[in-house]
Amino acid sequence: MTPRQSTRTAARSAAPDAGSLAGASVDPADIARFEALAHSWWDPNGKMKELHRMNPLRIGFIRDRFAGAHGRDPLAHRPLAGLRIADVGCGGGLSSEPLARLGAEVTGIDASQEGIGVARLHAAERGLDIDYRQTTAEALAESGAKFDAVVALEIVEHVADVASFLGALARLARPGAPLVMSTLNRTPKSFALGIVAAEYVLGIVPKGTHNWRQFLRPSELARGLRDQRFAVEEIKGMVYSPLKGDWSLSDRDLDVNYLLAAAKPDA
């Protein structure tokens, strides 16, 4: 199959399974906003540029935690080889593709049909075998699918029912499976930087992308995960440097963006 044929095939397969979006924690208004942005997912200087800048830090964190959880050397060639990973809220595939290049068997899911279409086309053009589906975490969990690791990046702040969403992540994870999430803290600083500055002053992200009231404090997210029998292992801040134009991890500054690593018990 030629690249042109593969992209046409990917586009035709973008329709969701019947009922895959029903009764889930998705927020229709948020889905509509991201549908409108789908064309810009892979533009490193476009509306998703901060996710592009943040992505190497996120992927390095995920690689190290997932490799460690499965007794792998994170610096080995393809350290995630053979691991089945669910990328929940994958959007256009910014995290799914690097995880696939690290050897993982990735299933990327998103409620946005346009986003999944973009993800499929981009992966096909680059010869990457990623199982993209327009569906929800709840629907995938209901199907009985189980994974060796789960990621949910910059998505929990957009869902309508956090408890339902976290419950679905728990059902997707095999016993002993690690989970990595990233999101925004609900603080005055995150309102000033994540909403006012980022959306209205600097235009780093489109206006209306976030609702500050839906941001979760680390303690709230950790409590919700413990309710689903996850053991929370690590929380790190992600700090942006305007001077350097890049992101770094912080043990102390969790005020705006943060990463959380957890694990499902073996039994």
C-alpha positions as CSV (number, residue, x, y, z in Angstrom):
1,M,0.0,0.0,0.0
2,T,1.4,3.4,-0.9
3,P,1.5,6.3,1.6
4,R,-1.3,8.0,-0.4
5,Q,-3.5,4.9,-0.2
6,S,-2.8,4.4,3.5
7,T,-3.8,8.0,4.3
8,R,-7.1,7.5,2.4
9,T,-7.7,4.3,4.3
10,A,-7.0,6.0,7.6
11,A,-9.5,8.8,6.8
12,R,-12.2,6.3,5.8
13,S,-11.8,4.5,9.2
14,A,-12.2,7.6,11.3
15,A,-15.9,6.9,12.2
16,P,-16.6,5.8,15.8
17,D,-18.1,2.5,16.8
18,A,-21.8,2.8,17.5
19,G,-22.5,3.9,21.1
20,S,-18.8,4.4,21.8
21,L,-19.4,8.0,23.0
22,A,-22.7,7.4,24.9
23,G,-22.9,7.7,28.7
24,A,-19.3,8.8,29.1
25,S,-17.5,11.6,30.9
26,V,-16.9,13.6,27.8
27,D,-17.8,17.3,27.7
28,P,-19.5,18.1,24.4
29,A,-18.4,21.8,24.5
30,D,-14.8,20.8,25.0
31,I,-15.0,18.3,22.2
32,A,-16.3,20.9,19.8
33,R,-13.4,23.3,20.7
34,F,-10.8,20.6,20.0
35,E,-12.6,19.6,16.8
36,A,-12.1,23.1,15.5
37,L,-8.3,22.9,16.4
38,A,-7.7,19.5,14.8
39,H,-5.9,20.9,11.7
40,S,-3.2,22.5,13.9
41,W,-2.2,19.4,16.0
42,W,1.1,18.9,14.1
43,D,2.1,22.5,13.5
44,P,5.0,23.1,16.0
45,N,4.5,26.9,15.6
46,G,0.7,26.8,15.6
47,K,-1.9,26.7,18.3
48,M,-0.5,23.5,19.8
49,K,3.1,24.8,20.0
50,E,3.2,24.7,23.8
51,L,2.3,21.0,23.8
52,H,5.1,20.4,21.2
53,R,7.5,22.2,23.5
54,M,6.3,20.3,26.6
55,N,6.2,16.9,24.9
56,P,9.9,15.9,25.2
57,L,9.7,16.4,29.0
58,R,6.4,14.4,29.2
59,I,7.7,11.5,27.1
60,G,10.9,11.3,29.0
61,F,9.0,11.1,32.3
62,I,6.7,8.4,30.9
63,R,9.5,6.4,29.4
64,D,11.4,6.3,32.7
65,R,8.4,5.3,34.8
66,F,7.0,2.7,32.4
67,A,10.4,1.1,31.8
68,G,11.2,1.0,35.5
69,A,7.8,-0.5,36.3
70,H,8.5,-3.3,33.9
71,G,12.1,-3.9,34.8
72,R,13.5,-2.3,31.6
73,D,16.5,0.0,31.0
74,P,14.9,3.3,30.0
75,L,18.0,4.2,27.9
76,A,17.9,1.0,26.0
77,H,16.9,0.9,22.3
78,R,13.0,0.7,22.2
79,P,12.7,0.3,26.0
80,L,8.9,-0.1,25.8
81,A,9.0,-2.9,23.2
82,G,6.0,-5.2,23.5
83,L,4.1,-3.2,26.1
84,R,0.5,-2.4,25.4
85,I,-0.1,1.2,26.3
86,A,-3.4,3.1,26.2
87,D,-3.1,6.8,25.4
88,V,-6.4,8.3,26.7
89,G,-7.3,11.6,25.2
90,C,-4.6,11.3,22.5
91,G,-5.8,14.2,20.4
92,G,-3.7,14.3,17.2
93,G,-1.2,11.7,18.5
94,L,1.5,13.9,19.9
95,S,2.3,11.4,22.7
96,S,1.2,8.2,20.9
97,E,3.8,8.5,18.1
98,P,6.9,8.9,20.3
99,L,5.6,6.0,22.5
100,A,5.2,3.9,19.4
101,R,8.8,4.8,18.4
102,L,10.0,3.6,21.8
103,G,8.5,0.2,20.9
104,A,5.1,0.3,22.6
105,E,1.9,-1.2,21.0
106,V,-0.2,2.0,21.4
107,T,-3.9,2.3,21.4
108,G,-4.8,6.0,21.2
109,I,-8.4,7.1,22.0
110,D,-10.1,10.4,21.8
111,A,-13.7,11.6,21.6
112,S,-12.9,14.0,18.7
113,Q,-13.5,12.5,15.3
114,E,-11.4,15.2,13.6
115,G,-8.5,14.7,16.0
116,I,-8.5,10.9,15.5
117,G,-8.6,11.5,11.7
118,V,-5.5,13.8,11.9
119,A,-3.7,11.2,14.2
120,R,-4.4,8.4,11.8
121,L,-3.2,10.3,8.7
122,H,-0.1,11.5,10.4
123,A,0.9,8.0,11.7
124,A,0.2,6.4,8.3
125,E,2.4,9.0,6.5
126,R,5.2,8.0,8.8
127,G,4.7,4.3,8.7
128,L,3.7,4.0,12.3
129,D,1.3,1.2,13.4
130,I,-0.9,2.8,16.0
131,D,-4.5,1.7,16.8
132,Y,-6.4,5.0,16.9
133,R,-10.1,4.9,17.9
134,Q,-12.7,7.5,18.3
135,T,-14.2,6.4,21.6
136,T,-14.1,7.1,25.4
137,A,-12.2,5.6,28.3
138,E,-15.5,4.3,29.7
139,A,-16.4,2.6,26.4
140,L,-12.9,1.1,26.0
141,A,-13.0,-0.2,29.5
142,E,-16.4,-1.7,29.0
143,S,-15.0,-3.7,26.0
144,G,-12.7,-5.5,28.4
145,A,-9.5,-4.1,27.0
146,K,-6.5,-4.3,29.4
147,F,-3.1,-2.5,29.1
148,D,0.4,-2.8,30.6
149,A,0.4,1.0,31.1
150,V,-1.9,3.9,30.7
151,V,-1.3,7.6,30.0
152,A,-3.8,10.5,30.2
153,L,-2.1,13.8,29.4
154,E,-3.9,17.2,29.6
155,I,-7.3,15.5,29.5
156,V,-8.7,15.1,33.0
157,E,-9.3,18.9,33.3
158,H,-11.6,18.6,30.3
159,V,-13.9,15.7,31.4
160,A,-17.4,16.2,32.8
161,D,-17.2,13.4,35.4
162,V,-13.8,13.0,37.0
163,A,-14.8,10.0,39.1
164,S,-16.2,8.1,36.1
165,F,-13.1,8.9,34.1
166,L,-10.6,7.8,36.8
167,G,-12.7,4.6,37.3
168,A,-12.3,3.8,33.6
169,L,-8.6,4.3,33.7
170,A,-8.5,1.8,36.6
171,R,-10.4,-0.7,34.6
172,L,-8.1,-0.3,31.6
173,A,-4.9,-1.0,33.7
174,R,-3.8,-4.5,34.3
175,P,-2.7,-5.4,37.9
176,G,0.7,-3.8,38.5
177,A,0.3,-1.4,35.5
178,P,1.7,2.1,35.9
179,L,-0.3,5.2,35.1
180,V,1.0,8.7,34.2
181,M,-1.3,11.7,34.1
182,S,-0.6,15.4,33.5
183,T,-2.9,18.3,34.2
184,L,-3.1,21.8,35.7
185,N,-3.4,22.8,39.3
186,R,-6.2,25.0,40.6
187,T,-4.3,27.9,42.1
188,P,-4.3,31.7,41.7
189,K,-1.0,31.3,39.8
190,S,-2.5,28.9,37.3
191,F,-5.4,31.3,36.7
192,A,-3.0,34.1,36.1
193,L,-0.6,32.2,33.9
194,G,-2.7,29.3,32.5
195,I,-5.8,31.4,31.7
196,V,-5.2,35.1,31.7
197,A,-1.7,35.2,30.3
198,A,-1.7,32.0,28.1
199,E,-5.2,32.5,26.6
200,Y,-5.9,36.3,26.6
201,V,-2.6,38.2,26.8
202,L,0.1,36.1,25.0
203,G,-2.2,33.9,23.0
204,I,-0.1,30.8,23.7
205,V,-3.3,28.6,23.6
206,P,-6.7,29.5,22.1
207,K,-9.2,31.5,24.2
208,G,-11.6,29.2,26.0
209,T,-9.4,26.2,26.0
210,H,-9.6,25.8,29.7
211,N,-12.1,26.2,32.6
212,W,-10.1,27.1,35.7
213,R,-12.8,25.6,37.9
214,Q,-12.2,22.2,36.3
215,F,-8.5,22.2,37.2
216,L,-7.6,19.7,39.9
217,R,-5.3,20.2,42.8
218,P,-2.7,17.4,43.2
219,S,-4.3,16.3,46.4
220,E,-7.7,16.0,44.7
221,L,-6.4,14.0,41.8
222,A,-4.4,11.7,44.2
223,R,-7.5,11.2,46.3
224,G,-9.6,10.3,43.3
225,L,-6.9,7.8,42.1
226,R,-6.6,6.2,45.6
227,D,-10.4,5.8,45.6
228,Q,-9.8,3.6,42.5
229,R,-7.1,1.6,44.3
230,F,-4.1,3.2,42.6
231,A,-1.0,3.9,44.6
232,V,0.2,7.4,43.9
233,E,4.0,7.2,43.7
234,E,5.3,10.6,42.4
235,I,4.1,14.1,41.6
236,K,6.4,16.6,39.7
237,G,5.8,20.1,38.6
238,M,6.4,21.1,35.0
239,V,7.8,24.6,34.9
240,Y,8.0,26.8,31.8
241,S,11.0,29.2,31.3
242,P,10.0,32.1,29.0
243,L,13.7,33.0,28.7
244,K,14.7,29.5,27.5
245,G,11.4,28.7,25.8
246,D,11.4,25.2,27.3
247,W,10.0,23.1,30.2
248,S,11.7,21.4,33.2
249,L,10.6,19.2,36.1
250,S,10.4,20.6,39.6
251,D,10.0,18.9,43.0
252,R,8.6,22.1,44.6
253,D,6.7,24.1,42.0
254,L,3.4,22.4,41.3
255,D,1.5,25.7,41.0
256,V,0.5,25.4,37.4
257,N,1.3,22.2,35.4
258,Y,2.2,18.9,37.0
259,L,2.8,15.2,36.3
260,L,1.6,12.4,38.4
261,A,2.8,8.8,38.4
262,A,0.7,6.0,40.0
263,A,0.4,2.2,39.8
264,K,-2.3,-0.3,40.1
265,P,-1.7,-3.0,42.8
266,D,-0.6,-6.4,41.6
267,A,-3.7,-8.0,43.2
